[in-house]
Amino acid sequence: MLDLYALADGKRERREGDPDEIVCLDELGPLNLQPHPGRQWACQGGRGHVRRRRRRATFKRPHGVRHMFAAYDLRADKLYGHIKDRKRRGEFLAFLRYVRSLHPEHKRLAILLDNFSPHLTTKTDTRVGDYADAHNMELAYVPFNASWLNRIEAQFTGLRYFTLDGTDHASHKEQGRAIRRYIAWRHRNPHDRRLRKIVDRANVA
């Protein structure tokens, strides 16, 4: 994994068999409909000012949760994401097919991901490994209990800061729109000073 980062950062020469593109992949969630703590500008209560609304209670959450499958392309510095109801192996494979479609089939992809069970090939379900072998992909897993080494985690920190902190979305549809707007903004502003500060501070690998 660290060898792939060194390749992506230009800290070592390319060798025969090295992948053409390196993509970090993980899931963000669960995405709940609840007030998220965060900083925001608001007038202090008092004469002539409207008091800030108290955060609502969330004893009941009848709307369920969502999960975002996300991929971070190291060379292009782009973030991609699909929001799904569940995060099983079938949904993971569907997103893996989407990631594969972002690059020509002749380019070899290295996918960095953690050891979450839907990411793995097992004796009873070999679909993940079979798909990777058939579509010019190699899967590189971070060590157990070290998912923070995946560079997409720093991208999630930026997403939470700009999209979820200080919010209380009324529906998953509204929350999903906010996340998609952030990803579109990030594609247009990859060198934004605030974004780079947050991501660089969170990046440990």
C-alpha positions in Angstrom: 0.0 0.0 0.0 2.7 2.5 1.0 4.6 1.5 -2.2 1.5 2.5 -4.2 1.4 5.8 -2.4 5.0 6.4 -3.3 4.3 5.7 -6.9 1.3 8.0 -6.9 3.4 10.8 -5.3 6.2 10.4 -7.8 8.6 9.3 -5.1 9.8 6.2 -7.0 10.2 5.3 -10.6 7.6 3.2 -12.4 8.4 -0.5 -12.8 7.0 -3.1 -15.1 3.7 -4.3 -13.8 2.8 -1.1 -11.9 -0.8 0.0 -12.2 -1.6 3.0 -14.4 -4.1 4.5 -11.9 -4.5 4.3 -8.2 -8.0 4.7 -6.6 -8.9 4.7 -2.9 -12.3 3.3 -2.1 -14.4 3.1 1.1 -17.9 3.7 2.4 -19.1 6.8 4.3 -21.9 6.2 6.8 -24.3 5.5 8.1 -25.9 8.8 6.9 -28.5 9.6 9.5 -31.2 12.3 9.5 -30.3 14.0 12.7 -28.8 17.4 13.8 -25.1 17.3 13.2 -22.9 19.4 15.5 -20.8 22.1 13.9 -19.8 25.7 13.9 -21.9 28.4 12.2 -22.6 32.1 12.4 -25.6 33.1 14.4 -26.8 36.2 16.4 -26.6 35.9 20.1 -30.0 35.9 21.8 -31.3 39.2 23.3 -33.2 42.3 22.5 -33.5 42.9 18.8 -32.1 39.4 17.9 -33.8 36.1 17.2 -32.6 33.2 19.3 -31.1 30.4 17.4 -33.4 27.4 17.2 -32.7 24.7 19.6 -31.5 21.4 18.1 -34.4 19.0 17.9 -34.6 15.7 19.7 -34.0 12.5 17.8 -35.5 9.8 19.9 -37.3 8.4 16.9 -35.6 8.0 13.5 -38.2 6.4 11.2 -36.4 7.3 7.9 -33.6 4.7 8.2 -30.0 5.3 7.1 -28.1 5.5 3.8 -24.5 4.7 2.9 -22.2 6.4 0.4 -19.8 4.3 -1.7 -16.9 6.6 -2.5 -13.8 6.5 -4.6 -10.9 9.0 -4.6 -8.7 9.0 -7.7 -5.2 9.9 -6.5 -3.7 11.1 -9.8 -6.8 13.1 -10.9 -7.5 14.3 -7.4 -11.2 13.7 -7.9 -13.8 12.3 -5.5 -16.8 10.2 -6.7 -19.7 8.9 -4.7 -23.0 6.9 -5.0 -25.5 6.8 -2.1 -27.2 3.5 -1.5 -29.7 2.0 1.0 -27.3 -0.8 1.9 -23.7 -1.6 1.7 -23.6 -5.3 0.8 -21.4 -7.1 -1.7 -23.8 -6.6 -4.5 -23.8 -2.8 -4.0 -20.0 -2.8 -3.7 -19.6 -4.7 -7.0 -22.0 -2.3 -8.7 -19.9 0.6 -7.5 -16.7 -1.2 -8.5 -18.0 -1.5 -12.0 -18.7 2.3 -12.0 -15.1 3.0 -10.9 -13.8 0.7 -13.7 -15.9 2.6 -16.3 -14.1 5.8 -15.4 -10.9 4.6 -17.1 -10.2 2.7 -20.3 -10.2 -1.1 -19.8 -6.5 -1.4 -21.0 -5.4 0.7 -18.0 -4.6 -1.3 -15.0 -6.3 0.0 -11.8 -5.1 -0.5 -8.2 -7.9 -0.2 -5.7 -6.9 0.5 -2.1 -9.6 -0.5 0.4 -10.1 -1.9 3.9 -11.0 -5.4 5.0 -14.8 -4.8 5.3 -16.3 -8.2 4.5 -18.2 -7.2 1.3 -14.8 -6.1 -0.1 -13.3 -9.6 0.2 -13.4 -12.8 -1.8 -14.5 -15.8 0.3 -14.7 -19.5 -0.2 -18.4 -19.2 -0.8 -18.4 -16.0 -2.8 -15.6 -15.2 -5.2 -17.3 -12.5 -7.1 -15.0 -9.7 -6.0 -11.8 -11.4 -6.9 -13.3 -12.8 -10.1 -14.4 -9.3 -11.3 -11.0 -7.8 -10.5 -9.1 -10.5 -12.4 -11.4 -10.2 -15.4 -11.2 -6.4 -15.6 -7.5 -5.6 -15.2 -7.7 -4.5 -11.6 -5.7 -5.3 -8.5 -7.0 -5.0 -5.0 -4.7 -3.7 -2.2 -6.0 -4.0 1.3 -4.8 -1.8 4.2 -3.8 -3.6 7.4 -6.5 -4.8 9.8 -7.4 -2.0 12.3 -5.7 0.6 10.2 -8.4 1.9 7.8 -7.2 5.4 8.6 -4.3 4.7 6.3 -6.7 4.9 3.4 -6.3 8.4 1.9 -10.0 8.6 1.2 -10.6 9.1 5.0 -9.1 12.6 4.7 -11.5 13.3 1.9 -14.4 12.3 4.1 -13.2 14.8 6.7 -13.5 17.5 4.1 -17.0 16.3 3.0 -18.3 16.3 6.6 -16.9 19.8 7.3 -18.4 21.4 4.2 -21.6 19.4 3.9 -22.8 17.8 7.1 -21.4 19.8 10.0 -24.1 22.1 11.5 -26.9 20.7 9.3 -30.3 19.1 10.1 -31.6 17.7 6.7 -35.3 16.9 6.5 -34.9 14.0 4.1 -32.3 11.7 2.7 -33.0 13.2 -0.7 -32.1 16.7 0.6 -29.0 15.3 2.3 -28.0 13.5 -0.9 -28.4 16.7 -3.0 -26.0 18.5 -0.5 -23.4 15.8 -0.9 -23.6 15.8 -4.7 -23.3 19.6 -4.7 -20.2 19.4 -2.6 -18.6 16.8 -4.9 -19.4 19.0 -7.9 -17.9 22.0 -6.1 -14.8 20.0 -5.2 -14.2 19.0 -8.8 -14.3 22.7 -9.8 -12.1 23.8 -6.8 -9.6 21.1 -6.0 -7.0 23.6 -4.8 -9.4 25.6 -2.6 -7.3 26.9 0.4 -9.8 25.8 3.1 -10.3 22.4 1.5 -6.5 21.7 1.2 -5.9 22.8 4.8 -8.6 20.4 6.2 -7.5 17.5 4.0 -3.8 17.9 4.5 -4.3 18.1 8.3 -6.4 14.9 8.2 -4.1 13.0 5.9 -1.8 10.6 7.7 -0.4 8.4 4.9 
